[in-house]
């Protein structure tokens, strides 16, 4: 869970998660939404993937990223349990 919170601590990574909640995207499509370098986007994607927040699938020459909803659901459940 610590890796999830560390990954979400960055505004760029939170925006990537928001983009991926709509549909899966490749790194090029994601990078168009930001004014930072493609290597920086790759670094953010790697951190999100290692935290389990996103998954990746290679299709041809592109890697497509999608939101890992099970981790998001676990996070939401944990946060809601704090309310009790």
Biotite code that builds the C-alpha atoms (Angstrom):
import biotite.structure as struc

atoms = struc.array([
    struc.Atom([0.000, 0.000, 0.000], chain_id="A", res_id=1, res_name="UNK", atom_name="CA", element="C"),
    struc.Atom([2.938, 2.354, 0.638], chain_id="A", res_id=2, res_name="UNK", atom_name="CA", element="C"),
    struc.Atom([3.992, 2.138, -3.026], chain_id="A", res_id=3, res_name="UNK", atom_name="CA", element="C"),
    struc.Atom([0.470, 3.105, -4.068], chain_id="A", res_id=4, res_name="UNK", atom_name="CA", element="C"),
    struc.Atom([0.509, 6.223, -1.917], chain_id="A", res_id=5, res_name="UNK", atom_name="CA", element="C"),
    struc.Atom([4.014, 7.142, -3.078], chain_id="A", res_id=6, res_name="UNK", atom_name="CA", element="C"),
    struc.Atom([2.929, 6.763, -6.697], chain_id="A", res_id=7, res_name="UNK", atom_name="CA", element="C"),
    struc.Atom([-0.174, 8.893, -6.164], chain_id="A", res_id=8, res_name="UNK", atom_name="CA", element="C"),
    struc.Atom([1.818, 11.579, -4.373], chain_id="A", res_id=9, res_name="UNK", atom_name="CA", element="C"),
    struc.Atom([2.775, 13.117, -7.720], chain_id="A", res_id=10, res_name="UNK", atom_name="CA", element="C"),
    struc.Atom([0.363, 15.309, -9.707], chain_id="A", res_id=11, res_name="UNK", atom_name="CA", element="C"),
    struc.Atom([1.551, 13.977, -13.065], chain_id="A", res_id=12, res_name="UNK", atom_name="CA", element="C"),
    struc.Atom([0.943, 10.380, -12.020], chain_id="A", res_id=13, res_name="UNK", atom_name="CA", element="C"),
    struc.Atom([-2.498, 11.257, -10.658], chain_id="A", res_id=14, res_name="UNK", atom_name="CA", element="C"),
    struc.Atom([-3.370, 12.826, -14.013], chain_id="A", res_id=15, res_name="UNK", atom_name="CA", element="C"),
    struc.Atom([-2.143, 9.711, -15.841], chain_id="A", res_id=16, res_name="UNK", atom_name="CA", element="C"),
    struc.Atom([-4.443, 7.599, -13.649], chain_id="A", res_id=17, res_name="UNK", atom_name="CA", element="C"),
    struc.Atom([-7.323, 9.946, -14.501], chain_id="A", res_id=18, res_name="UNK", atom_name="CA", element="C"),
    struc.Atom([-6.572, 9.611, -18.224], chain_id="A", res_id=19, res_name="UNK", atom_name="CA", element="C"),
    struc.Atom([-6.503, 5.829, -17.975], chain_id="A", res_id=20, res_name="UNK", atom_name="CA", element="C"),
    struc.Atom([-9.849, 5.647, -16.190], chain_id="A", res_id=21, res_name="UNK", atom_name="CA", element="C"),
    struc.Atom([-11.434, 6.693, -19.499], chain_id="A", res_id=22, res_name="UNK", atom_name="CA", element="C"),
    struc.Atom([-9.643, 4.215, -21.782], chain_id="A", res_id=23, res_name="UNK", atom_name="CA", element="C"),
    struc.Atom([-6.363, 2.432, -22.343], chain_id="A", res_id=24, res_name="UNK", atom_name="CA", element="C"),
    struc.Atom([-3.655, 4.496, -23.994], chain_id="A", res_id=25, res_name="UNK", atom_name="CA", element="C"),
    struc.Atom([-0.128, 4.028, -25.266], chain_id="A", res_id=26, res_name="UNK", atom_name="CA", element="C"),
    struc.Atom([2.788, 6.105, -23.990], chain_id="A", res_id=27, res_name="UNK", atom_name="CA", element="C"),
    struc.Atom([2.703, 8.440, -26.998], chain_id="A", res_id=28, res_name="UNK", atom_name="CA", element="C"),
    struc.Atom([-0.970, 9.209, -26.440], chain_id="A", res_id=29, res_name="UNK", atom_name="CA", element="C"),
    struc.Atom([-0.325, 9.841, -22.749], chain_id="A", res_id=30, res_name="UNK", atom_name="CA", element="C"),
    struc.Atom([2.707, 12.065, -23.396], chain_id="A", res_id=31, res_name="UNK", atom_name="CA", element="C"),
    struc.Atom([0.626, 14.366, -25.637], chain_id="A", res_id=32, res_name="UNK", atom_name="CA", element="C"),
    struc.Atom([-1.262, 15.464, -22.518], chain_id="A", res_id=33, res_name="UNK", atom_name="CA", element="C"),
    struc.Atom([1.877, 16.750, -20.768], chain_id="A", res_id=34, res_name="UNK", atom_name="CA", element="C"),
    struc.Atom([4.586, 19.329, -21.350], chain_id="A", res_id=35, res_name="UNK", atom_name="CA", element="C"),
    struc.Atom([7.353, 17.011, -20.146], chain_id="A", res_id=36, res_name="UNK", atom_name="CA", element="C"),
    struc.Atom([9.722, 14.675, -21.968], chain_id="A", res_id=37, res_name="UNK", atom_name="CA", element="C"),
    struc.Atom([8.766, 11.193, -23.116], chain_id="A", res_id=38, res_name="UNK", atom_name="CA", element="C"),
    struc.Atom([11.450, 9.625, -20.881], chain_id="A", res_id=39, res_name="UNK", atom_name="CA", element="C"),
    struc.Atom([9.849, 11.395, -17.900], chain_id="A", res_id=40, res_name="UNK", atom_name="CA", element="C"),
    struc.Atom([6.441, 9.990, -18.871], chain_id="A", res_id=41, res_name="UNK", atom_name="CA", element="C"),
    struc.Atom([8.003, 6.525, -19.138], chain_id="A", res_id=42, res_name="UNK", atom_name="CA", element="C"),
    struc.Atom([9.438, 6.939, -15.635], chain_id="A", res_id=43, res_name="UNK", atom_name="CA", element="C"),
    struc.Atom([6.013, 7.906, -14.249], chain_id="A", res_id=44, res_name="UNK", atom_name="CA", element="C"),
    struc.Atom([4.378, 4.964, -16.040], chain_id="A", res_id=45, res_name="UNK", atom_name="CA", element="C"),
    struc.Atom([6.980, 2.602, -14.609], chain_id="A", res_id=46, res_name="UNK", atom_name="CA", element="C"),
    struc.Atom([6.336, 3.836, -11.057], chain_id="A", res_id=47, res_name="UNK", atom_name="CA", element="C"),
    struc.Atom([2.581, 3.453, -11.495], chain_id="A", res_id=48, res_name="UNK", atom_name="CA", element="C"),
    struc.Atom([3.056, -0.035, -12.919], chain_id="A", res_id=49, res_name="UNK", atom_name="CA", element="C"),
    struc.Atom([5.365, -1.094, -10.074], chain_id="A", res_id=50, res_name="UNK", atom_name="CA", element="C"),
    struc.Atom([2.782, 0.177, -7.571], chain_id="A", res_id=51, res_name="UNK", atom_name="CA", element="C"),
    struc.Atom([0.192, -2.003, -9.296], chain_id="A", res_id=52, res_name="UNK", atom_name="CA", element="C"),
    struc.Atom([-2.021, 0.925, -10.263], chain_id="A", res_id=53, res_name="UNK", atom_name="CA", element="C"),
    struc.Atom([-1.706, 0.320, -13.988], chain_id="A", res_id=54, res_name="UNK", atom_name="CA", element="C"),
    struc.Atom([-0.957, -2.648, -16.194], chain_id="A", res_id=55, res_name="UNK", atom_name="CA", element="C"),
    struc.Atom([0.744, -2.768, -19.560], chain_id="A", res_id=56, res_name="UNK", atom_name="CA", element="C"),
    struc.Atom([0.318, -4.931, -22.634], chain_id="A", res_id=57, res_name="UNK", atom_name="CA", element="C"),
    struc.Atom([2.543, -4.930, -25.700], chain_id="A", res_id=58, res_name="UNK", atom_name="CA", element="C"),
    struc.Atom([0.653, -4.925, -28.995], chain_id="A", res_id=59, res_name="UNK", atom_name="CA", element="C"),
    struc.Atom([2.830, -4.728, -32.057], chain_id="A", res_id=60, res_name="UNK", atom_name="CA", element="C"),
    struc.Atom([5.271, -1.864, -31.599], chain_id="A", res_id=61, res_name="UNK", atom_name="CA", element="C"),
    struc.Atom([3.218, -0.134, -28.885], chain_id="A", res_id=62, res_name="UNK", atom_name="CA", element="C"),
    struc.Atom([2.692, -0.760, -25.193], chain_id="A", res_id=63, res_name="UNK", atom_name="CA", element="C"),
    struc.Atom([-0.835, 0.017, -24.028], chain_id="A", res_id=64, res_name="UNK", atom_name="CA", element="C"),
    struc.Atom([-1.510, 1.016, -20.444], chain_id="A", res_id=65, res_name="UNK", atom_name="CA", element="C"),
    struc.Atom([-4.741, 0.526, -18.525], chain_id="A", res_id=66, res_name="UNK", atom_name="CA", element="C"),
    struc.Atom([-5.957, 1.209, -15.014], chain_id="A", res_id=67, res_name="UNK", atom_name="CA", element="C"),
    struc.Atom([-5.746, -1.749, -12.646], chain_id="A", res_id=68, res_name="UNK", atom_name="CA", element="C"),
    struc.Atom([-9.184, -1.439, -11.094], chain_id="A", res_id=69, res_name="UNK", atom_name="CA", element="C"),
    struc.Atom([-8.629, -4.152, -8.475], chain_id="A", res_id=70, res_name="UNK", atom_name="CA", element="C"),
    struc.Atom([-5.894, -2.108, -6.771], chain_id="A", res_id=71, res_name="UNK", atom_name="CA", element="C"),
    struc.Atom([-8.077, 0.997, -6.965], chain_id="A", res_id=72, res_name="UNK", atom_name="CA", element="C"),
    struc.Atom([-10.982, -0.936, -5.424], chain_id="A", res_id=73, res_name="UNK", atom_name="CA", element="C"),
    struc.Atom([-8.712, -2.206, -2.621], chain_id="A", res_id=74, res_name="UNK", atom_name="CA", element="C"),
    struc.Atom([-7.545, 1.337, -1.950], chain_id="A", res_id=75, res_name="UNK", atom_name="CA", element="C"),
    struc.Atom([-11.108, 2.668, -1.845], chain_id="A", res_id=76, res_name="UNK", atom_name="CA", element="C"),
    struc.Atom([-12.193, -0.141, 0.503], chain_id="A", res_id=77, res_name="UNK", atom_name="CA", element="C"),
    struc.Atom([-9.312, 0.590, 2.828], chain_id="A", res_id=78, res_name="UNK", atom_name="CA", element="C"),
    struc.Atom([-10.052, 4.322, 2.847], chain_id="A", res_id=79, res_name="UNK", atom_name="CA", element="C"),
    struc.Atom([-13.745, 3.694, 3.528], chain_id="A", res_id=80, res_name="UNK", atom_name="CA", element="C"),
    struc.Atom([-12.855, 1.377, 6.418], chain_id="A", res_id=81, res_name="UNK", atom_name="CA", element="C"),
    struc.Atom([-11.176, 4.328, 8.117], chain_id="A", res_id=82, res_name="UNK", atom_name="CA", element="C"),
    struc.Atom([-14.492, 6.124, 8.263], chain_id="A", res_id=83, res_name="UNK", atom_name="CA", element="C"),
    struc.Atom([-15.995, 3.671, 10.779], chain_id="A", res_id=84, res_name="UNK", atom_name="CA", element="C"),
])
